């Protein structure tokens, strides 16, 4: 198990780094404590320097201002030779939190203070002053550049994460729309056709009338169950949807039986499709469901052949009928066929739908099956 560092642990780690950096600066540039007013004043400046560096994670801008002032004071009193390395250490979080082009004026002002301090307070010689100036500019400029780069990387990462979350929300909405369309379209289509047949049943045939009403009841109940499953996935995530499995290849016989009740003759052949993953099994079910629904709506009384065959690492689905009214052409497909194409292509498969040469309509889908499943 990977342990994540707690905020308090990260805070202590940052304080440890700040304390270490402060000690390095004091030992390298402030010892021995000396100056125009003796070790007591130099010691006070060192204490102020350490305190400000320890607070850089909480108030970075204030810490930077205090450390810069202490560094200039130490230079003026002859107590320090720090080329603004401590100021650069406190400038880094300022750049991370406020590293915008407008805040670049802070760095320019700080570098101007360096030049003024060196000009007024002086160094032993011109060469030493130049070397000190270059080191100071490198310390502050490097800290600002590194902090600005970190800030940009963080913002880009946040933008990418936000875009990914938005894309996931859109994809989930499209998935729910596809599911609702498939469930409602198929169920209402079957109910409409069955009810239409029931209205033409003679009153002297109560058995057939009861059969049609029972079929409407079964289709309605199944539709409600599927809608509850889909909406549960939206409300509580996929775990909630697992309580009632989504339909798959094993539910195709019942689907064909309901279509027969809608007035079409269905022949079904299913081979090597028993162990399909849930997502692929659901896609197969939806393709067959859409094909049978179209046949019930547009070609009542026709024959419809359904073939589902798994072979060679993929599953092929074909649903074709042999008659009915002219169907919507492929370039003017409705939401059902568009949703099926999206569903199949998301799984890496291919989908096609169109009229058959001798009449009728056909849906074809080929979906790859993961090797681990195909080998079982």
N, C-alpha and C positions, 0 to 999 in steps of 0.2 A: 504494500500500500504506500502511495506517495503522499507524504505529509506536506501540507501547504503552510507556508509561513504565515503566522497571524500578524495583524497590524501592529500589535505591541512589540512583537519580535522584530519586525522590520524597522520600527521606530528606534529600538535599542541598537540595531545594527547600524542605522544611519548616524545615531549619536556617537557610536564608537568610531566610525570613520571620521566624523568631524573632530572628535577629540584627538585622534591620531594625527590628522592634518594640522591641527593647531599646535601640537607638540613639536612636529617637524619644523614648522615655521619659526616657533620660538627658539628652538635649539639652533637652527641654521642662521637666523638673522637677528635675534635679540640678545643672545647671551654672548658675553657677560653683561648683566644689567648695568648700564652706565648711561652717561649723557650729561647735559649741562646742569641738570638739577639733581643728579645722583640716582642711586638705584631705587629709591622709594617711588619717584615719579615714573621711572621706566617699569617698575614692577606693577604699578597701577595700570599703565597702558597695556602691559601684557595680560593682566587679568581681564581688562575690558575686551581685548582682542579675543581671548579664549572664550569668554562668555558670548560674544557676538557670533563667533564661528559655530558654537554649539547650538545656537538658535536659528541657524540658517534654514533648517527644514520647516520651521514654523513661520518665521517672518523674514523671508529671503531678502526683500528689498531693504528693510530696516537693517538687517545684519550686514548687507553689502555697504550701506552708507556708513555704519559705525566702523567697520573694518577699514574702509578707505580713509576715513578721518584719522583713525589711530595710526595707520601706516604713514600718512603725511606728517602727523605730529611726531612720530618716532624718527622720521627722516630729518625733520626740522631740529629736533633736540639732539641729534646724533646718537640716538639709542637703537636705531634699526637700520639695516641695509636691505630690507625686504623689497624686491622689485615687483611688488603688488601681487605676489603669488597667493597670499591669504585673501586678498580682495578678489582675485580670479576664482578662488575656491567658492566664495560666497556669491559670485556673479553667475555661476552655472545654474543654480535653481531659479534665479531671476529670469534667465534666458528661457528655461524650460517652461515657466509659468506665464511669462510676459514677453516672449520672444517675437514681437511683431515689428514691422518696419518702423512704426512710430516710436517704439521704445528704444530704437537704435540710438536716439539722442542721448540716452543715459550713458551708453558706452562712449559716445563722442565727448560728452562732458567730463567723464572720468579720465579719459586720455588727455583732455585739455588740462585737467588738474595735475596730471603727472608732469606734463611739460612745464607748467607754471611752477610746480614744486621743485623740479630739478633746476630750473632757471634761477629761482629765488634762493633756494637752499644750497644748491650747487653740489658738485662732486669734486674730487681731488683734481681732476683734469678734464679736458674736453673729451678725450677718448673714453674715460670712465663714465662721463655723463651720457655719451652716445650709447655705450654698451648697456647702461642701466635703463635708458629709454627704450631700447629695442627689446630687452627682456620684459619690461613692464607692458609694452604694447602686445608682445606675444602672449603674455599671461592673460591679460584681459580679453584680447581679441580671440585667442584660442578657446577660452572658457565660453565666450559668447557664441562662437561658431559651433562648438560641440553641443551646447544647450539648445541652440536653435535647430540643429539637426535632429536632436532627440525629440524636440517638440513637434517638428514636422512629421517625423516617423510615427509618433503617438497619434497625432490627428489623422494621418492617413489610415492607420490601423483602426481607429474608431469609426471613420467614414466607411471603410470596407466592411466592418462588422455590422454597422447600421444598414448598409445596402444589402448585406447578406440576410439580415433579419427581415427586411422589407420584401426581398425576393421570396423568402420562405413563406411569408404571410400570403403573398400573391399566389404562390404555387398551391398552398393549402386551400385558399378560396376557390381556385380553379378545380382542384380535386373534389371539393365538396359540391361545386356546381355540377361537375360531371356525374357524380354519384346520384345527386338528387334528380337530375334530368333522366338518367337511365332508369331509376326506380319508378319515378312518377310517370314518365312517358310509357314505359312498358305496362305498368299496372293499369293505368287509366285506359290505355289502348285496349288491353284485354277485357277490362270491365265493360267498356263501351260496346265492343263487338258482341260479347256474351249477353249483355242486356238487350242489344238489338235483336239477337236470335231469340231471346226469351219472350220478347213482345210478339213474335210471330208464332210462338208455340200455341197450339190450340188449347183452349180451356179444358178440353176433354182428355188432355194428356198431363195430369198433375205430376207424374213421375219425372217426365222430362223437364217440366218447369222447375221442380225442386232441384234437379241436377244442375240446371243453369244457375239457380240462386246459390246453391252450395259452392259452385265454382267461383262466383263473384265474392262470396265470403272468404274463401281460401286465398284468392289473389289479394283481396284487401288486407287480410291479416298479415300475409307475407310482406306486402308493401310497407305496412306500419312497422313491422319488425326491422326491415332494412333501413327505414328512415330513422328509427331509434338508434340503430347501430351507427349510422353515419353522424347523427347529431351528437351522440355520446363521444365520438372521436374528436369533435370540435370543442366540446365542453371540457372534457377531462383528459384529452390526449389519447394516444394510441392504446394505453393500458386499459382505459375504459371500454374501447371498442373490442378488446380481446375477450370480454365476457361473453359476447355472442359472435361467433366466427362469421366473417364475410362469406358470401356464397363462392363456390369454386366449381371445378370440373365435376365433383361428385354430385352436385345439385342439378346437372344438366338434364337427367331423365325427368325430374319433376317439372322443370321448365318446359320440356317438350310436351309433357302431358297437359299442362295448362294451355299451351298453344293449340293442341288438338281440340281442346274444349272450345277454342275460339273459331273452329271451323276449317282448319288446314290439316292435311295429312303430313305428319312429320316422320321422316326416317332418320335415325341417328346412329352414327358409328364413332365410338370413342376407344382409342387404343393408346396404351403407354402414356396415360395422362393422370395416373392415380396419385403420384407423389410430387406434383407441381408446388412450388412455393406459393404462399398465400397471394402475393401481388400478381403473379402470373396467372394463377388459377382464377382470380377475380376478373382479370382482363379477358381471359377465355370465356368466362361466363357472360360478361357484358357484350362481347362480340356476338355470341349466339343469341343472347337476349334481344339485341337490336335487330338482328336479322329476322328472328321470328316475329317480333313486334311489327316490323315493316310488312312482312308477309300477311299477318293477320289484318292489318289496316288496309293494305292496298291490293291484296290478292286473296280474298277469302275464298275458300274452297279449293285452293291450289295445293300442289304438292311441294314440300320443302325438304331438302336434303341437308343434313348437318354432319360434317366430318371433322373430328378432332383427332389428330395423330401426332404423337411425339416420336421424333427420330432424329438422329444425328445432332444432338445438342440443341434442338429447337422443337417447338410445338407449332403445328400448322392448323389453322382453323378455317373452314369454308362453310358458308351458309348460302344456299342458292334455292330459289323457287323458280317455277316454270311458267309463270303467267302474271296476270293482274294488270292494272292500269300502268301507263308509263310513269316511271319513278323520277324523282328529282335528279337531274344530271349531275355528274361528279363536280362540275365547277360551280354548282349552286346548292351544295350540300347544306342540310340543316344542322342544328346544334348536336344532334345525336351522332352523326357521322364525324363531325369535327371533333367532338369529345373522344370518340373511339380512336381516331387517328392520333390525337395527343396522348392518350393513355398508352397505346401500343408503342409509339415512338419514344416515350419516356422510358420504356423498358428495353429500348434498343432494337425494336422490331420494325416490321413493314406492314402497311395497311393499304388496301385498295377496295373500292366499291364502285359498282357500275352495272349497267344493263348487260344481260347475256346475249350472245349473238342470235340465238334462236328464240328469244323472248324471256321475260323474267328478270330477276335481279340477283346479284351475287355480292357477298362480302368475303374478303380474303384477308387473313392476318397471319403473319409468321413472327413468332416471338422467341428469342434465344433463351435457353435454359442454362443456368450456371452449371459449370462442369461438375461441381461436387454433387449436385442433384441429379444430373444426367447420368452419372456413373453408378448411381445406386441401383 
